[in-house]
Amino acid sequence: RWQRPERVDAACGQSITREGGLATGDGVFVVVSYGGTACRSVDGGRTFSTHQAGGEVSSSVLWDGEAFLAWGGGMRRRSVDGASWQAQPIQPAGLKLG
């Protein structure tokens, strides 16, 4: 059952209608916006903490069984916990996944 979060930053979910998105995995729920704001919940969506994914996210967000993944700005962004994100260049440069 969905309910309104008790606490959530205003930046959470901005512009996810076309880019960015949400995913769940390993007991973590993340919402990543196009601008790179990553909001993480470990209590079923009651509260969220705000983190930075390190830049533009123009793709959907997915959980691959080990980590959250998203792409944008020529980078792949990866996080095992939804809080700490690492960016790695993708090839070919300029490729836009979305």
Secondary structure as UniProt FT lines:
FT   TURN            10..18
FT   STRAND          21..25
FT   TURN            26..27
FT   STRAND          28..32
FT   TURN            34..35
FT   STRAND          37..41
FT   TURN            44..45
FT   STRAND          49..52
FT   STRAND          62..63
FT   STRAND          68..72
FT   TURN            73..74
FT   STRAND          75..79
FT   STRAND          86..89
FT   TURN            93..94
//
